[in-house]
Every structure is written in C-alpha cells, then in structure tokens.
Amino acid sequence: MAERLGRYTLRFPSRPAVLAGAAVVGTAEGEGPLRAEFDQIFPDDTLGESTFEKAESALQREAVALALKKVGKTPADADFIFAGDLLNQCTGSSFGLRDFGIPFVGVYGACSTMALALGLAGLFVDAKAAGLALAVTSSHFCSAERQFRQPLEYGGQRPPTAQRTATAAGASVLGAHEPGKPYLAAATFGRIVDLGVQDANNMGAAMAPAAARTVADFLRDTAMSPDDLDWIVTGDLGAVGTELFRTLLLKDHGVKLAEARHADCGLLLYDREKQDVHAGGSGCGCSASVFNSYILRRLQCGSLRRVLLVATGALLSQTSTLQGESIPCIAHAALVCAPGKGKE
C-alpha cells in the first residue's frame, strides 16, 4: 500500500511497472527534433475526421490501442483508464475512449493531466485495486485555439510569450512490478497556486510558480536533492516559464537547479529556431507524447535512471478569462525510475 512521505508525497512500495508507452503526434510535432521517437506521425492533423475535436479523440484512441498492443493486451484486460484533456467536459477522452469498454475515470488537470493520471493509475495498481491500468491524455492545436482563444480562421497574431498547443496524445500502461521495466516510485499531487497572472497568452509565467512549489514539496518530502535525479522534466513551461521556474525555485524555496538537471517538454518537442512555435510547446499532449516516447525509452535502456516528471496545468476556462479572472495553476509530479534503480 502507498506510504505517505512528508506532507504531499506518496511512495509506492510495490513499484508499479510502466509496462509500455505509446505516443502519436501531428504534422508539426513530426517535423520537430523528436520525430524518430514517436510511434505514429499523422500527415494530416484532421486524421481524416470531420472536425478537429473528433481528430483529438482519434489521437487518444490510437495511443491507447498502440500501448495495449505493445504489451499484448486488449481493452478487456484493463481494469481502469484514467484520462482527460483540455476540451469542455473532457469530450476528447470520453468520445475517444467510449468504445473500449474500460472502466473510465475522467480526470482534469489541464496540461498537468499526464502526471496526474500516471500518479492515480500507479496508486490503484499499488493498492491492488487494479491489475492493469492506463493513463492517457491528448491535446490538439486547432481545437484548443478554438476553445481558449480564437478560431484559426480569425487569423489573430500571437505574442512572443504564446506557446503552441501540441497535436499529440500519449498513453502509459501500468501493471504489477516487473524487474526489467521502468517503474513508478512516488507521486506528489500538487497544490493550486495563483499569483494573479491574467494573460492567457503567457501560460509559462502563470504555471512556473506551481511547478516550483511542487518540486520543492517533493524534494522536502523525500529528503532528496536535484543531484539525486537525472532529470527534472517540466511539462510545458516553454522558454519564458523555464527561466522563471528555476529562478523561483531558488528564490522562494532555496533550491538551486542546474540547467543540466532540468528539461522542459515544451522545448524538447519543437525546434524554436526553425518552427513557428514562439515560446515553445504546451497542451496535455506535450508532456504525454515526450514522456511516452523519448523519456520512457531512455529509462528502459538505463541512460536515464531517475526522472521526475512535473506536468504543469493552467486551470482556466474561456469564461473565467472573459470575466477577468486570474489563472489558477497546478503541477503534479511522478518519479519514474529505470529497472533496478531508485531512491524513494
């Protein structure tokens, strides 16, 4: 059973295995530096569907099917699926996964959903409430723009601080510990942080304080330092948020994080010099696709030993933005270790 470490972190003594991961992406993501890492790159961001929202559901469906295929399982073998997305009422997940027949636990953490779902799936496996559980999320550039900003047809200009919502989905399959598989060692479920940022085109600045707090909570709870980890990987802070995150971590929490110990999925996913993504990537699918491809493969082969995935999310809606509200933010963390490694 899970054990509480400190105030905010849960340790999983049974070491639930991440049996497999799958990542599927759209055209822009397939043109980025991680193109060789993904399981599938779609040449058309509609995926042959009539709307972008249906395309996002198809992304999740494909990611789950591929992840299950990798472990030789079918939907009937899964006990739970933890899923969410950015669309209203999480319709990307519910419509995309409705035909699988897997008990569905809808979760919403905005762009932090991958780490949130991963932590919950690991908790269920560790408690033996599930023998096989999935964690999945997605985002789509066009559906997100339509919901949170303006439809693409409007042709609005984005400021330099804006980030591109990834057209991508990632799925992880978790089960009982297997010696040759990466495993989930611990999870820190974050607290809401709101410093009054109101600019929906500067998500990095809004989310950075939440990421700093969750990382500080994890390190304090586990009595670890950044040097005990190969990487602290934030979800989608982008160029603006990444710099602010490290600054706040030192200023507010007394934790010095070397640049070599930190990576951001929003900066790994795209080539900012060659692609028009402004400050980098964002969206639920950003951290989900990078974790379930690039990071998980390196944990599997041992080139990375301990990775703290800290996915970050902005808990806003179009309505709250139009009403002049600030942007509450959250960050959840999952400690994933290579086979045979780990300090928990």
N, C-alpha and C positions, 0 to 999 in steps of 0.2 A: 504494500500500500504506500501511496505517496507520503513523504515526510516533509514537514514544513521546516525550511531553513530561514532563520531570522523572521522578518515580518512579511515579506512579499513573495518569497520564492518557494516552489515545491520541487523536491528531489524525487526522482522515480527510481527506487531501488531495483526494480526488475529490469531496468534498462530496455524499454520498448524499442524494437528494431524499426528503422526506416527501411523497409524491405525493398522499396523501389520508388522512383520518382519519374514523372513524365512532364515535359514542357513543350507546349505548342505556341507558335507565335505568328504574327502577321508580317507584312512586307517590310516595313521599316526596321523592325527588330531583326528580321532575317538578313538585313544589309549591314548590321552592326558587327562589332568585334567578336561576339559570341555565336555567330551564325553556325559554326560547326558543332556547337554543343546541343542544339535543340533537336528534339525528336521529330518535329514536323514544322515546316515553314510554309504557310499558305500564300500562294501567289496573288490572291485576291482577298482583300480584307472583308468582303461580304461573305466569304465561304460558300458562295452560291445561294445565300439566303436572300429574302426579300427586304429585310431591314437589318440595321446594324445591331439592334438588340437581339434578334434571332441569331445573328452571327456570333455574338458573345456567348449565348447559350451553347452554340455548337462548339466553341472553343473548350468550354468545360467538359462537354460530353466526350470530345476527342481525348482530352487529357486523362480523364478517368478511365476510359476504355484502354488506352495505351499503358497506363500504370498497372492496371489489373492484369493485362496480357503479359507484362514483364515478369510477374510472379506466378503465372499460370493459374490465375483465379478468375472467377466470374462474379458478376454482381450478387449472385445468390450466396456467395461465400462471405460477403461483407456484412458485419453487424451494424455498423453506423457509418454515415458520411457526414462530416462537418464541412459546411460550405457557406459562402457568402460572396457578395460582390458590391459594386457601387450603385447599381440601379435601384430605383424605388422598389421597396418591398423585396429586394434581392431576387428579382424575377430572372436575372441571368442564371442564377443557380436553380431555382425551383422549376423553371421551364426546361432548363438544360438537363436536369437530372431526374425528371419525373418518371421517365420510362425505365429507369434502372431497378426500381422496386426496393431500394436500400433504405432502411430507416434513416430519416433525414433530420439533421439538427442544423437549422439555419442560424448562422452567426453573423454579426455585423461589427466590424472594427475598422470600416473604411479600408485604407491601404495597409492597415496592420493585420488584415484578416488571415494571411498565411500563417503568421506566427501564432495568432490566437487559435486557429483551427488545429494547428500542429500540437500546441500545448494541450488542448482539450482531448484530441484523439489519443495522445500519449497518456493522459490521465485515465481515460477509460480502459486502455489496454493494461496499464499498470495495476488498476484496481480489479482486473479480470472481469470487467463488465463488458468487454469486447475482446474477441479473439483476433479480429481483423477490422481495422478502422481506417477510413480515408480522410484526408484533409485536402480541400481543393478550393481554389478561388480564381477569379478572372477579372479582366477589365478590357475595355475597347476604346480606342481613341475617339471614334466618332460618336458612340453612344454617350460617353462621358461629357464630351463637348456639348452635345445637345441638352443634356440634363443640367449640367452645372454652370455652363457659360452661354454660348450662343451656337445655334446650328452652323455647320460648316458653310452652308450657302450664304450666311451673313457676311463672311469674309472679314471678320474682325481681326485686328492686329494684336498679337500677344506681346507683352512686355518682356524684357530680357530675363526677369525673375521667373517667368512661367516655365512649366515643365510639360513634357509630352506624356499623356496617359498611354501606357503600353497596351498594345493589342496583343494580349497573351493570356495564357492560363497555365497553371501548374498544379499537379496532384501528387500527393505522397500516400503511400500505403504503409501503414504501421501494423505490426504484429508482435508476438512474443519474441523475446531476445534470441538472436542467432549470432553465434560467435564471429562469423565473417561479415556481418552487416553493421553499418553505422547505427548509432542508437541515440535516443533522446534521453539525456541525463537529467535535465531540470528545465523548469519554465518559470518565468516571472511574469505575472499578469499585472499590467501597468495601471497607473492612476491617471485620471483626466487632468490635464494641465491646460490652462487658458491664460495667456499673458496679454490678451486684448488685441491680438493681430486680427485685422478685418479684411485684409487684401486676399481674395481668393486666387489671385494670380501670383502669390508668393507663399506657396504651401511649405517650402523648405524652412522659411523663417518661423512659420506657425508651428511646425512639428518638431523642430530641433529641441526645444526645452523638454518635451515629453520624452524624447529619446535619451537625453542626458539624465533625466531623473530615473528612468527605468534601468539604464546601465549602472548608475550609481547604486540603486537599490539592489541589483543583482550582485554586484561586487561586494557590497557590505554584507549581504545575507550569506554569501558563500565564502567570505574571507579570502576571496581571490583578488588578483590584480590583473591589469591588462596583459602583463607578461606571461600569465598562465594560459592565455588564449592565443591561438594563431591569428585569428581574425575576429574583430567585432564588425559585423556586417549590418549596416542600417538598410532600411527598406528603400526609401525613395526620397532622401533629403535633397538630392541634386547638389549643384555647385554651391549655391547660397547656403542651404541648410547644413551641408557637410562642414563648412568652415565654422559656422555658428555653433554647431553641435560640440565640436572639440573645444571651442572657446568656453562655452557654458559648462562643460564637464569639468574643466579646470577651475573656472571662476566660482561656480556655485557649489561644486561638490569636491573640489580638491583632488581630482583625478586627472593625471596627465596621460593623454593617449597619443602615442607616437603615430605618425602618419602611416608607417608600415604596418601597424596593427589594426588599421581601420580601412574598410572599403564600403562603398555605397552602391547598391544595386542600380540606382538611377544613373550612376556614372559608368558602371560596367556595361550596361545594356546597349548604349549607343556611343558612337564616335562624334563628340560635340564639334570637332573641327570640320567634319565632312557632312554631318547630318543636321538638319534644321530642327533641333530639339531644345534650343535655348539653354535653360539651366540643367537639363538632363531629363531622366525618365521619372514617371510616377505611376500610380494606379496599383490596384491589388495584384494584377498580373506581373508587375515589375519584379518584386521580390520573389513571387511564386515561381516565375519562369527561371530566374537566375539561380535560386536555391535548388530547384529540382533538376537542374542540368549541371551547370558549371561547378557549383559548390558541392553538391552531393557526390558527383563523380570524384572529386579530389579528396573528399572524406573516405570514399570507398577504397581508393588506392593508397591512402595514407599520406599524401603530400600535404594535406591539412589534417590536423589531429583534433583540434577543439575549435569549433566555430559558434559564436553567439550570434544568432540571427535576431535582429531587433527591427521588426517591421513597424512602420510608423503610419498613423492614420489621422486624418482631419475629419472630425465628427460634425460636419456642417451639412446643410441642405440648401437647395436653391432658395427655399422660402426664408430660412434664417438669414441668408446673405442679403436678400432683398429687404428684410426687416432691419438691417443694420446691426445684426448680432456679430459678436466676435467669433473666433473659430476655436472651439474646444478640441484638444488633440490627445492622442493616446499612443503608447508604444508598448508592445508585448515582446518578450524575449524568450527564445528557445535555445538551450545549449545542446548542440548536436556533436557527438564525438565519433572519431574513427573507430573501427573494430579494435577492441583490446586496449583502448586509451580512455582517459577521463579522470578528472579530479572533480568530485562532486562534494 
